[in-house]
């Protein structure tokens, strides 16, 4: 699998662009929906360009302005149009010498000013040899305008300037509404960009504080973050303690406690305490910059579904132009209707079959899904791999640090005598182990919040530790200690712990063997639920671990895995993935992105879990910020939901056009059903808006 790199400075262009062959469906003036450039090397200040929607807002404002000016100009066009005058019965009141030329001038203004985005789009699309929506609209309005103009200057026939003007008005309105929908679809990404504060409280070398722009901060400098303020840059707490809300960055809903030595992310909201933070990452190195870069990269990366939509849109354009020409010929040459009526049918066909909705069907879903996932700490690096997520049949988890916490902890406590309960036994043991640095000792000590005072603590090299707790001589020792001292222990529970590969220590108090404590790599609380939900999705769940068979079997049984591979060296993990793929299964590999890098690369989808602020993991297709197996469920569920939305939009867009072409051509004219070009534009715009709105309903389950 090819490794992916961050975009270079100035090359980011968040295209929700919905055009034809290159994934952009909008041509002309609103071809490139850029969210501005990222990575100026100045922190995240440049992302302030996202505010107001950037190019989106500019284009929405442009269509809005053109729409209102054209609409106002359309009023006198309607009043001066012979057909409208006859229909409303005021022909005499508004007829005057030269009125046809005034009508032509007003219509020319609407054609040139209101129709300019479409005319410009025509040349852009033809220049790229990618005829599409703009080509259809431009040909339709140009044909209508040219024919009507020739009639004004002498050709016998009927003008339909009012149809031309209302068509342009509605097309502008539709594009204005669509641009607002596109802005809404991209809003989640803009919210990410807006997280960074503009200024920070820099603590100078003399101890004084100075308000400075965030982009001026450098690594190693210290800043004060007051209660309720946003952390200005990625760094480490060097003074104070507080709780920090990182929900918008990692998806973690609960505030995270931060003390000296804790890492903090730029953009996170500080809670109730003041903290001093030493800046460690700035500019493109920061978590937020990398997150936005990944989102932009994912939204621009190749989508197989978009390729399908692009080909369909191109063919629809060709079909629309062909059907328009055929409609004109059939009505004029074979149905003996006048040229004006025949031309109106052809124009309506071209307008109503614009592949706009089809072009938007996939890009808007892409924009929503990638931005939505980023808000929840699920970062998509490669779109094609993400789309393959809907086809995943098996998912392989690394054990340590993924399904388990990667740290020793107490799993079981047993007592051998009735004069003490499990909690008391654990309290005595943890009190002694608080003074030891051994990993097993730390695991026991962590199980108790308030250990008791210990006197005369002594380490028993290779065998444990001892000390006096509440006047009692307490020893926490290994099985080897019991054997050396001929202490007999016969308990089925201990045999069970050993069969599960757990580490067992014994507690002796005043010379009596009181009980035992079993320890193992702690299974994450979410692992069992995640495996259950993945199974409900029809996936086969497996585990890879370098641990021994007994430990692997215990973890597998505890969380309900289908299969496990034990005692696998890091260099052999990719081979195990190949084995599963050789069964004909589409495989996702989930690991920490370090030891698991070859396996992540080998899998059909590589999911790096627990990346924290290190989002630049090169071998993963998807990066999960949190160490939570439930996020793997979420991202695969989102892949399926995204595909469903794409299919819904594509079915609607193609189905709509299959119905619209014969309707616009006048197939049902004999039944009194006939569409004007303006009504065709209404239906076309409505179809586009439906696709845009449907995309915005995408959710993470």
C-alpha positions as semicolon CSV with decimal commas, in nm:
position;residue;x (nm);y (nm);z (nm)
1;X;0,000;0,000;0,000
2;X;0,140;0,335;-0,096
3;X;0,222;0,559;0,194
4;X;0,047;0,887;0,215
5;X;0,205;1,218;0,297
6;X;0,077;1,551;0,414
7;X;-0,004;1,805;0,152
8;X;0,261;2,064;0,090
9;X;0,219;2,422;0,192
10;X;-0,034;2,609;-0,014
11;X;-0,167;2,305;-0,196
12;X;-0,478;2,240;0,006
13;X;-0,801;2,306;-0,178
14;X;-1,101;2,154;-0,007
15;X;-1,308;2,078;-0,310
16;X;-1,660;1,988;-0,240
17;X;-1,661;2,067;-0,607
18;X;-1,903;1,871;-0,788
19;X;-1,798;1,870;-1,144
20;X;-1,751;1,612;-1,402
21;X;-1,440;1,403;-1,470
22;X;-1,221;1,532;-1,188
23;X;-1,483;1,506;-0,917
24;X;-1,599;1,861;-0,954
25;X;-1,960;1,901;-1,047
26;X;-1,974;2,274;-1,040
27;X;-1,828;2,458;-1,330
28;X;-1,801;2,819;-1,424
29;X;-1,770;3,071;-1,147
30;X;-1,820;2,821;-0,869
31;X;-1,600;2,542;-0,990
32;X;-1,357;2,533;-0,700
33;X;-1,496;2,528;-0,351
34;X;-1,170;2,610;-0,180
35;X;-1,146;2,632;0,194
36;X;-0,829;2,825;0,174
37;X;-0,474;2,706;0,201
38;X;-0,338;2,531;0,502
39;X;0,009;2,511;0,638
40;X;0,157;2,853;0,624
41;X;0,396;2,769;0,900
42;X;0,218;3,024;1,115
43;X;0,022;2,807;1,348
44;X;-0,336;2,799;1,245
45;X;-0,393;3,161;1,170
46;X;-0,431;3,096;0,802
47;X;-0,727;2,875;0,873
48;X;-0,915;3,184;0,976
49;X;-0,982;3,215;0,605
50;X;-1,234;2,940;0,658
51;X;-1,458;3,179;0,848
52;X;-1,752;3,299;0,650
53;X;-1,722;2,999;0,425
54;X;-1,437;3,145;0,216
55;X;-1,503;3,077;-0,149
56;X;-1,835;2,914;-0,070
57;X;-1,965;3,232;0,092
58;X;-1,834;3,445;-0,194
59;X;-2,008;3,230;-0,454
60;X;-2,331;3,213;-0,256
61;X;-2,327;3,593;-0,232
62;X;-2,256;3,624;-0,605
63;X;-2,551;3,402;-0,703
64;X;-2,772;3,582;-0,454
65;X;-2,683;3,922;-0,601
66;X;-2,728;3,806;-0,960
67;X;-3,059;3,643;-0,870
68;X;-3,215;3,954;-0,713
69;X;-3,094;4,193;-0,986
70;X;-3,213;3,955;-1,259
71;X;-3,547;3,903;-1,082
72;X;-3,608;4,279;-1,063
73;X;-3,521;4,311;-1,434
74;X;-3,761;4,027;-1,512
75;X;-4,066;4,223;-1,392
76;X;-4,068;4,470;-1,686
77;X;-3,980;4,181;-1,921
78;X;-4,298;4,002;-1,810
79;X;-4,503;4,320;-1,849
80;X;-4,371;4,380;-2,202
81;X;-4,402;4,018;-2,321
82;X;-4,693;3,979;-2,574
83;X;-4,795;3,638;-2,436
84;X;-4,822;3,768;-2,077
85;X;-5,006;4,080;-2,196
86;X;-5,260;3,869;-2,383
87;X;-5,299;3,627;-2,094
88;X;-5,360;3,904;-1,835
89;X;-5,557;4,128;-2,071
90;X;-5,354;4,450;-2,050
91;X;-5,200;4,448;-2,400
92;X;-5,327;4,799;-2,484
93;X;-5,192;4,959;-2,166
94;X;-4,827;4,860;-2,218
95;X;-4,792;4,866;-2,595
96;X;-4,588;5,152;-2,740
97;X;-4,358;5,214;-3,039
98;X;-4,027;5,036;-2,992
99;X;-4,150;4,822;-2,703
100;X;-4,002;4,511;-2,868
101;X;-3,655;4,671;-2,862
102;X;-3,692;4,768;-2,495
103;X;-3,793;4,409;-2,424
104;X;-3,486;4,290;-2,614
105;X;-3,252;4,525;-2,423
106;X;-3,384;4,413;-2,083
107;X;-3,365;4,049;-2,187
108;X;-3,012;4,100;-2,317
109;X;-2,911;4,236;-1,978
110;X;-3,058;3,936;-1,794
111;X;-2,900;3,698;-2,046
112;X;-2,553;3,852;-2,015
113;X;-2,553;3,941;-1,643
114;X;-2,768;3,667;-1,494
115;X;-2,652;3,403;-1,740
116;X;-2,282;3,490;-1,718
117;X;-2,186;3,211;-1,471
118;X;-2,338;2,955;-1,709
119;X;-2,185;3,108;-2,023
120;X;-1,844;3,116;-1,857
121;X;-1,894;2,760;-1,740
122;X;-1,963;2,652;-2,098
123;X;-1,618;2,769;-2,213
124;X;-1,450;2,617;-1,905
125;X;-1,611;2,277;-1,962
126;X;-1,547;2,273;-2,336
127;X;-1,189;2,384;-2,276
128;X;-1,142;2,074;-2,060
129;X;-1,340;1,862;-2,307
130;X;-1,575;1,782;-2,021
131;X;-1,923;1,902;-2,124
132;X;-2,164;1,902;-1,833
133;X;-2,430;2,097;-1,655
134;X;-2,304;2,441;-1,751
135;X;-2,285;2,336;-2,114
136;X;-2,650;2,233;-2,113
137;X;-2,774;2,550;-1,943
138;X;-2,560;2,777;-2,159
139;X;-2,673;2,614;-2,484
140;X;-3,037;2,629;-2,370
141;X;-3,036;2,999;-2,279
142;X;-2,816;3,097;-2,576
143;X;-3,047;2,917;-2,821
144;X;-3,355;3,078;-2,668
145;X;-3,195;3,424;-2,667
146;X;-3,054;3,402;-3,021
147;X;-3,382;3,280;-3,173
148;X;-3,590;3,545;-2,993
149;X;-3,343;3,820;-3,091
150;X;-3,363;3,724;-3,459
151;X;-3,746;3,740;-3,436
152;X;-3,726;4,091;-3,288
153;X;-3,513;4,204;-3,582
154;X;-3,732;4,068;-3,859
155;X;-3,769;3,687;-3,861
156;X;-4,126;3,566;-3,853
157;X;-4,188;3,380;-3,529
158;X;-4,260;3,411;-3,157
159;X;-4,027;3,549;-2,892
160;X;-4,004;3,391;-2,552
161;X;-3,785;3,635;-2,363
162;X;-4,000;3,592;-2,052
163;X;-3,928;3,218;-2,052
164;X;-3,558;3,295;-2,092
165;X;-3,557;3,546;-1,803
166;X;-3,754;3,325;-1,563
167;X;-3,534;3,029;-1,653
168;X;-3,219;3,224;-1,563
169;X;-3,382;3,353;-1,243
170;X;-3,467;3,004;-1,126
171;X;-3,129;2,863;-1,223
172;X;-2,960;3,137;-1,020
173;X;-3,193;3,073;-0,726
174;X;-3,123;2,700;-0,744
175;X;-2,747;2,758;-0,746
176;X;-2,774;3,004;-0,456
177;X;-2,967;2,748;-0,248
178;X;-2,726;2,476;-0,351
179;X;-2,423;2,682;-0,251
180;X;-2,576;2,734;0,092
181;X;-2,628;2,357;0,116
182;X;-2,266;2,296;0,017
183;X;-2,153;2,545;0,281
184;X;-2,359;2,357;0,538
185;X;-2,207;2,026;0,430
186;X;-1,857;2,165;0,483
187;X;-1,939;2,348;0,803
188;X;-1,793;2,079;1,028
189;X;-1,449;2,136;0,875
190;X;-1,483;2,510;0,917
191;X;-1,569;2,456;1,283
192;X;-1,240;2,269;1,321
193;X;-1,053;2,563;1,170
194;X;-1,230;2,805;1,402
195;X;-1,119;2,619;1,715
196;X;-0,786;2,797;1,738
197;X;-0,781;3,117;1,943
198;X;-0,630;3,425;1,781
199;X;-0,412;3,533;2,076
200;X;-0,225;3,376;2,368
201;X;-0,085;3,490;2,706
202;X;0,291;3,452;2,654
203;X;0,497;3,428;2,975
204;X;0,820;3,615;2,907
205;X;1,161;3,525;3,051
206;X;1,128;3,799;3,315
207;X;0,798;3,652;3,436
208;X;0,580;3,920;3,284
209;X;0,291;3,830;3,058
210;X;0,232;3,958;2,705
211;X;-0,067;3,913;2,473
212;X;0,066;3,783;2,139
213;X;-0,088;3,645;1,819
214;X;-0,097;3,265;1,823
215;X;0,101;3,244;1,500
216;X;0,395;3,416;1,672
217;X;0,438;3,139;1,930
218;X;0,741;2,914;1,900
219;X;0,833;2,576;2,043
220;X;0,967;2,596;2,399
221;X;0,777;2,912;2,489
222;X;0,532;2,907;2,779
223;X;0,178;3,038;2,781
224;X;-0,083;3,080;3,052
225;X;-0,426;2,933;2,980
226;X;-0,693;3,080;3,205
227;X;-1,022;2,910;3,299
228;X;-1,261;2,893;3,004
229;X;-0,996;2,985;2,746
230;X;-0,878;2,772;2,454
231;X;-0,535;2,613;2,458
232;X;-0,340;2,806;2,190
233;X;-0,099;2,532;2,075
234;X;-0,011;2,167;2,131
235;X;0,211;2,134;2,435
236;X;0,270;2,000;2,785
237;X;0,139;2,126;3,119
238;X;0,432;2,248;3,330
239;X;0,233;2,411;3,608
240;X;-0,120;2,386;3,750
241;X;-0,400;2,139;3,698
242;X;-0,740;2,153;3,535
243;X;-0,988;1,955;3,327
244;X;-0,985;2,016;2,953
245;X;-1,269;1,964;2,704
246;X;-1,128;1,798;2,389
247;X;-1,464;1,691;2,245
248;X;-1,436;1,889;1,921
249;X;-1,089;1,747;1,858
250;X;-1,099;1,385;1,968
251;X;-1,468;1,313;2,014
252;X;-1,406;1,241;2,385
253;X;-1,722;1,373;2,551
254;X;-1,592;1,386;2,909
255;X;-1,344;1,658;3,019
256;X;-0,994;1,512;3,056
257;X;-0,799;1,580;3,374
258;X;-0,465;1,753;3,311
259;X;-0,179;1,780;3,558
260;X;0,193;1,858;3,529
261;X;0,334;1,644;3,248
262;X;0,002;1,598;3,067
263;X;-0,020;1,667;2,695
264;X;-0,274;1,925;2,575
265;X;-0,405;1,991;2,225
266;X;-0,435;2,334;2,066
267;X;-0,802;2,431;2,038
268;X;-0,916;2,234;2,347
269;X;-1,119;2,435;2,599
270;X;-0,970;2,472;2,947
271;X;-1,195;2,409;3,246
272;X;-1,189;2,544;3,596
273;X;-0,817;2,585;3,667
274;X;-0,531;2,791;3,525
275;X;-0,249;2,597;3,362
276;X;0,088;2,692;3,223
277;X;0,166;2,514;2,897
278;X;0,501;2,476;2,724
279;X;0,448;2,490;2,347
280;X;0,578;2,181;2,167
281;X;0,413;2,178;1,825
282;X;0,334;2,471;1,599
283;X;0,220;2,521;1,241
284;X;0,178;2,206;1,035
285;X;0,306;1,990;1,321
286;X;0,004;2,068;1,539
287;X;-0,275;1,815;1,583
288;X;-0,540;2,051;1,445
289;X;-0,336;2,141;1,135
290;X;-0,271;1,776;1,062
291;X;-0,636;1,689;1,123
292;X;-0,759;1,953;0,879
293;X;-0,493;1,849;0,627
294;X;-0,609;1,488;0,651
295;X;-0,974;1,587;0,610
296;X;-0,891;1,795;0,304
297;X;-0,672;1,516;0,165
298;X;-0,950;1,262;0,216
299;X;-1,211;1,483;0,053
300;X;-0,990;1,522;-0,251
301;X;-0,864;1,164;-0,268
302;X;-0,995;0,938;-0,539
303;X;-1,340;0,795;-0,486
304;X;-1,455;0,501;-0,693
305;X;-1,816;0,601;-0,647
306;X;-1,734;0,949;-0,774
307;X;-1,573;0,800;-1,086
308;X;-1,901;0,620;-1,155
309;X;-2,101;0,937;-1,098
310;X;-1,870;1,138;-1,324
311;X;-1,903;0,892;-1,611
312;X;-2,281;0,886;-1,566
313;X;-2,293;1,267;-1,564
314;X;-2,091;1,288;-1,886
315;X;-2,318;1,041;-2,061
316;X;-2,624;1,220;-1,927
317;X;-2,494;1,544;-2,077
318;X;-2,450;1,376;-2,415
319;X;-2,795;1,216;-2,388
320;X;-2,953;1,549;-2,290
321;X;-2,800;1,732;-2,588
322;X;-2,901;1,449;-2,820
323;X;-3,254;1,432;-2,681
324;X;-3,284;1,809;-2,707
325;X;-3,192;1,799;-3,075
326;X;-3,423;1,502;-3,141
327;X;-3,709;1,672;-2,957
328;X;-3,667;1,984;-3,172
329;X;-3,664;1,784;-3,495
330;X;-3,958;1,560;-3,401
331;X;-4,190;1,843;-3,296
332;X;-4,094;2,073;-3,583
333;X;-4,050;1,829;-3,872
334;X;-4,282;1,541;-3,785
335;X;-4,544;1,688;-3,553
336;X;-4,582;2,006;-3,764
337;X;-4,556;2,242;-3,465
338;X;-4,408;2,589;-3,507
339;X;-4,037;2,638;-3,447
340;X;-4,089;2,841;-3,127
341;X;-4,286;2,559;-2,961
342;X;-4,038;2,297;-3,081
343;X;-3,744;2,501;-2,956
344;X;-3,912;2,550;-2,618
345;X;-3,944;2,170;-2,582
346;X;-3,575;2,125;-2,669
347;X;-3,468;2,393;-2,422
348;X;-3,679;2,234;-2,147
349;X;-3,522;1,893;-2,213
350;X;-3,171;2,037;-2,179
351;X;-3,255;2,228;-1,863
352;X;-3,446;1,958;-1,677
353;X;-3,184;1,690;-1,747
354;X;-2,885;1,890;-1,623
355;X;-2,666;1,637;-1,437
356;X;-2,628;1,872;-1,145
357;X;-2,783;1,644;-0,884
358;X;-2,581;1,353;-1,021
359;X;-2,259;1,553;-0,996
360;X;-2,340;1,651;-0,638
361;X;-2,453;1,304;-0,530
362;X;-2,112;1,176;-0,420
363;X;-1,897;1,485;-0,341
364;X;-2,142;1,618;-0,084
365;X;-2,158;1,283;0,095
366;X;-1,777;1,273;0,089
367;X;-1,760;1,621;0,240
368;X;-2,007;1,538;0,514
369;X;-1,860;1,199;0,607
370;X;-1,497;1,311;0,630
371;X;-1,576;1,626;0,827
372;X;-1,820;1,439;1,052
373;X;-1,565;1,166;1,123
374;X;-1,295;1,423;1,202
375;X;-1,520;1,584;1,463
376;X;-1,542;1,245;1,633
377;X;-1,173;1,162;1,629
378;X;-1,202;0,929;1,328
379;X;-0,959;1,055;1,066
380;X;-0,991;0,920;0,710
381;X;-0,664;0,933;0,518
382;X;-0,767;0,745;0,204
383;X;-1,118;0,764;0,056
384;X;-1,095;0,451;-0,158
385;X;-0,990;0,239;0,140
386;X;-1,262;0,395;0,354
387;X;-1,523;0,307;0,092
388;X;-1,397;-0,052;0,099
389;X;-1,496;-0,054;0,466
390;X;-1,851;-0,151;0,369
391;X;-1,715;-0,478;0,225
392;X;-1,504;-0,579;0,526
393;X;-1,570;-0,941;0,626
394;X;-1,308;-0,989;0,897
395;X;-1,140;-0,753;1,140
396;X;-0,813;-0,837;1,315
397;X;-0,718;-0,656;1,637
398;X;-0,376;-0,629;1,792
399;X;-0,418;-0,723;2,159
400;X;-0,185;-0,509;2,367
401;X;-0,292;-0,146;2,374
402;X;-0,591;-0,208;2,147
403;X;-0,824;-0,463;2,306
404;X;-0,631;-0,434;2,633
405;X;-0,485;-0,130;2,806
406;X;-0,128;-0,251;2,777
407;X;-0,075;-0,224;3,152
408;X;-0,076;-0,477;3,433
409;X;-0,379;-0,468;3,660
410;X;-0,569;-0,671;3,915
411;X;-0,827;-0,904;3,761
412;X;-0,911;-1,131;4,055
413;X;-0,871;-1,139;4,434
414;X;-0,931;-1,452;4,642
415;X;-0,914;-1,512;5,018
416;X;-0,828;-1,847;5,179
417;X;-0,961;-1,767;5,528
418;X;-1,291;-1,626;5,653
419;X;-1,144;-1,358;5,882
420;X;-1,092;-1,115;5,589
421;X;-1,275;-1,009;5,273
422;X;-1,127;-0,945;4,930
423;X;-1,120;-0,566;4,964
424;X;-0,928;-0,584;5,294
425;X;-0,678;-0,825;5,146
426;X;-0,622;-0,599;4,847
427;X;-0,585;-0,297;5,077
428;X;-0,305;-0,463;5,275
429;X;-0,124;-0,581;4,961
430;X;-0,154;-0,247;4,779
431;X;-0,023;-0,060;5,084
432;X;0,299;-0,263;5,077
433;X;0,336;-0,250;4,697
434;X;0,302;0,130;4,691
435;X;0,669;0,145;4,786
436;X;0,786;-0,085;4,506
437;X;0,873;0,006;4,145
438;X;0,809;-0,341;3,999
439;X;0,539;-0,347;3,725
440;X;0,339;-0,609;3,920
441;X;0,362;-0,397;4,233
442;X;0,243;-0,089;4,044
443;X;-0,055;-0,283;3,913
444;X;-0,160;-0,385;4,264
445;X;-0,097;-0,038;4,408
446;X;-0,313;0,121;4,137
447;X;-0,611;-0,092;4,247
448;X;-0,651;0,102;4,574
449;X;-0,718;0,475;4,606
450;X;-0,607;0,534;4,965
451;X;-0,333;0,289;5,078
452;X;-0,248;0,260;5,443
453;X;0,079;0,370;5,606
454;X;0,364;0,117;5,580
455;X;0,650;0,071;5,826
456;X;0,972;-0,125;5,786
457;X;0,927;-0,177;5,411
458;X;1,173;-0,425;5,264
459;X;1,213;-0,568;4,917
460;X;1,256;-0,946;4,883
461;X;1,478;-0,963;4,569
462;X;1,314;-1,168;4,297
463;X;1,038;-1,285;4,528
464;X;0,828;-0,980;4,640
465;X;0,812;-0,725;4,922
466;X;0,712;-0,697;5,289
467;X;0,621;-0,429;5,545
468;X;0,413;-0,359;5,855
469;X;0,059;-0,236;5,790
470;X;-0,170;-0,155;6,083
471;X;0,059;-0,357;6,309
472;X;0,054;-0,666;6,088
473;X;0,355;-0,817;5,908
474;X;0,241;-0,827;5,543
475;X;0,429;-1,011;5,269
476;X;0,336;-0,999;4,899
477;X;0,528;-1,284;4,737
478;X;0,563;-1,498;4,427
479;X;0,478;-1,869;4,392
480;X;0,854;-1,934;4,406
481;X;0,866;-1,790;4,759
482;X;0,597;-2,036;4,871
483;X;0,790;-2,326;4,721
484;X;1,119;-2,222;4,883
485;X;0,954;-2,193;5,222
486;X;0,749;-2,514;5,189
487;X;0,419;-2,329;5,214
488;X;0,145;-2,552;5,079
489;X;-0,127;-2,398;4,861
490;X;-0,397;-2,607;4,701
491;X;-0,683;-2,410;4,547
492;X;-0,866;-2,474;4,218
493;X;-0,905;-2,100;4,159
494;X;-0,529;-2,054;4,145
495;X;-0,501;-2,334;3,890
496;X;-0,764;-2,159;3,680
497;X;-0,570;-1,830;3,692
498;X;-0,254;-2,013;3,584
499;X;-0,440;-2,177;3,297
500;X;-0,546;-1,831;3,180
501;X;-0,184;-1,714;3,175
502;X;-0,238;-1,468;3,459
503;X;0,035;-1,369;3,704
504;X;-0,050;-1,472;4,061
505;X;0,100;-1,332;4,382
506;X;0,025;-1,443;4,737
507;X;-0,035;-1,246;5,056
508;X;0,106;-1,376;5,384
509;X;0,009;-1,196;5,705
510;X;0,183;-1,271;6,035
511;X;0,300;-1,600;5,888
512;X;-0,041;-1,716;5,761
513;X;-0,125;-1,751;5,390
514;X;-0,433;-1,528;5,362
515;X;-0,506;-1,511;4,991
516;X;-0,391;-1,440;4,638
517;X;-0,418;-1,172;4,373
518;X;-0,424;-1,244;3,998
519;X;-0,299;-0,986;3,749
520;X;-0,306;-0,956;3,373
521;X;-0,306;-0,702;3,095
522;X;-0,635;-0,524;3,166
523;X;-0,904;-0,572;2,903
524;X;-1,064;-0,246;2,800
525;X;-1,422;-0,202;2,917
526;X;-1,532;-0,124;2,559
527;X;-1,371;-0,429;2,396
528;X;-1,649;-0,679;2,471
529;X;-1,919;-0,441;2,346
530;X;-1,719;-0,355;2,033
531;X;-1,671;-0,722;1,942
532;X;-2,041;-0,793;2,001
533;X;-2,147;-0,507;1,773
534;X;-1,897;-0,603;1,502
535;X;-2,036;-0,955;1,508
536;X;-2,387;-0,814;1,468
537;X;-2,258;-0,638;1,157
538;X;-2,161;-0,981;1,022
539;X;-1,784;-0,946;1,072
540;X;-1,553;-1,223;1,187
541;X;-1,348;-1,088;1,480
542;X;-0,988;-1,201;1,537
543;X;-0,686;-1,108;1,749
544;X;-0,311;-1,104;1,691
545;X;-0,075;-1,108;1,988
546;X;0,285;-1,185;2,077
547;X;0,160;-1,309;2,415
548;X;0,148;-1,678;2,503
549;X;-0,134;-1,914;2,413
550;X;-0,291;-1,912;2,760
551;X;-0,320;-1,533;2,776
552;X;-0,454;-1,511;2,421
553;X;-0,715;-1,777;2,492
554;X;-0,828;-1,600;2,810
555;X;-0,867;-1,261;2,635
556;X;-1,044;-1,426;2,341
557;X;-1,295;-1,600;2,567
558;X;-1,351;-1,292;2,782
559;X;-1,452;-1,066;2,495
560;X;-1,604;-1,324;2,259
561;X;-1,358;-1,337;1,968
562;X;-1,407;-1,585;1,684
563;X;-1,039;-1,661;1,648
564;X;-0,695;-1,563;1,777
565;X;-0,330;-1,597;1,681
566;X;-0,086;-1,619;1,975
567;X;0,293;-1,587;2,008
568;X;0,315;-1,394;1,679
569;X;0,628;-1,184;1,637
570;X;0,582;-0,828;1,499
571;X;0,759;-0,926;1,176
572;X;0,515;-1,214;1,124
573;X;0,193;-1,019;1,178
574;X;0,163;-0,924;0,809
575;X;0,188;-1,295;0,719
576;X;-0,108;-1,371;0,946
577;X;-0,310;-1,102;0,770
578;X;-0,219;-1,266;0,438
579;X;-0,339;-1,602;0,575
580;X;-0,680;-1,457;0,654
581;X;-0,696;-1,284;0,315
582;X;-0,609;-1,616;0,149
583;X;-0,942;-1,748;0,279
584;X;-1,112;-1,503;0,046
585;X;-1,198;-1,254;0,321
586;X;-1,173;-0,875;0,293
587;X;-0,970;-0,782;0,602
588;X;-0,933;-0,477;0,824
589;X;-0,634;-0,465;1,060
590;X;-0,655;-0,256;1,376
591;X;-0,339;-0,181;1,572
592;X;-0,129;0,090;1,733
593;X;0,051;0,184;1,411
594;X;0,403;0,111;1,540
595;X;0,473;-0,264;1,577
596;X;0,171;-0,328;1,359
597;X;0,282;-0,115;1,064
598;X;0,348;-0,405;0,820
599;X;0,016;-0,568;0,909
600;X;-0,169;-0,236;0,869
601;X;-0,015;-0,197;0,526
602;X;-0,097;-0,555;0,423
603;X;-0,465;-0,539;0,523
604;X;-0,734;-0,418;0,284
605;X;-0,793;-0,139;0,536
606;X;-0,537;-0,039;0,798
607;X;-0,686;0,125;1,108
608;X;-0,442;0,287;1,353
609;X;-0,606;0,311;1,695
610;X;-0,502;0,521;1,991
611;X;-0,297;0,762;1,781
612;X;-0,359;1,051;2,020
613;X;-0,205;1,364;1,875
614;X;0,024;1,167;1,643
615;X;-0,201;1,169;1,339
616;X;0,078;1,133;1,083
617;X;0,084;0,752;1,091
618;X;0,202;0,665;0,744
619;X;0,079;0,308;0,705
620;X;-0,283;0,354;0,815
621;X;-0,578;0,434;0,590
622;X;-0,787;0,542;0,889
623;X;-0,661;0,691;1,214
624;X;-0,860;0,667;1,538
625;X;-0,744;0,929;1,786
626;X;-0,872;0,748;2,095
627;X;-0,773;0,404;2,227
628;X;-1,131;0,285;2,209
629;X;-1,227;-0,026;2,010
630;X;-1,579;0,117;1,976
631;X;-1,433;0,373;1,735
632;X;-1,351;0,086;1,498
633;X;-1,721;-0,002;1,508
634;X;-1,809;0,361;1,440
635;X;-1,579;0,402;1,140
636;X;-1,692;0,079;0,972
637;X;-2,054;0,170;1,044
638;X;-1,991;0,514;0,893
639;X;-1,839;0,351;0,583
640;X;-2,160;0,154;0,532
641;X;-2,384;0,454;0,604
642;X;-2,178;0,670;0,365
643;X;-2,216;0,416;0,087
644;X;-2,593;0,396;0,148
645;X;-2,617;0,776;0,117
646;X;-2,415;0,770;-0,205
647;X;-2,642;0,502;-0,350
648;X;-2,955;0,691;-0,240
649;X;-2,830;1,008;-0,406
650;X;-2,720;0,833;-0,725
651;X;-3,050;0,643;-0,752
652;X;-3,246;0,964;-0,699
653;X;-3,038;1,163;-0,950
654;X;-3,045;0,900;-1,225
655;X;-3,407;0,803;-1,158
656;X;-3,515;1,164;-1,167
657;X;-3,351;1,216;-1,505
658;X;-3,498;0,895;-1,647
659;X;-3,842;1,034;-1,564
660;X;-3,766;1,397;-1,651
661;X;-3,645;1,353;-2,010
662;X;-3,971;1,218;-2,160
663;X;-4,175;1,460;-1,948
664;X;-3,977;1,759;-2,074
665;X;-3,983;1,634;-2,434
666;X;-4,364;1,648;-2,429
667;X;-4,443;1,276;-2,436
668;X;-4,750;1,348;-2,221
669;X;-4,854;1,655;-2,422
670;X;-5,162;1,468;-2,547
671;X;-5,279;1,441;-2,186
672;X;-5,241;1,814;-2,125
673;X;-4,910;1,780;-1,940
674;X;-4,648;2,025;-2,061
675;X;-4,357;2,189;-1,886
676;X;-4,216;2,534;-1,947
677;X;-3,837;2,583;-1,933
678;X;-3,884;2,769;-1,604
679;X;-4,077;2,479;-1,450
680;X;-3,808;2,244;-1,578
681;X;-3,552;2,459;-1,396
682;X;-3,761;2,440;-1,078
683;X;-3,767;2,060;-1,091
684;X;-3,396;2,041;-1,172
685;X;-3,310;2,273;-0,881
686;X;-3,540;2,081;-0,648
687;X;-3,362;1,757;-0,738
688;X;-3,027;1,918;-0,660
689;X;-3,143;2,048;-0,322
690;X;-3,289;1,707;-0,230
691;X;-2,952;1,544;-0,295
692;X;-2,772;1,810;-0,089
693;X;-3,014;1,784;0,204
694;X;-3,001;1,402;0,200
695;X;-2,622;1,413;0,228
696;X;-2,648;1,629;0,538
697;X;-2,860;1,366;0,714
698;X;-2,557;1,136;0,731
699;X;-2,479;1,045;1,092
700;X;-2,238;0,835;1,294
701;X;-2,447;0,568;1,465
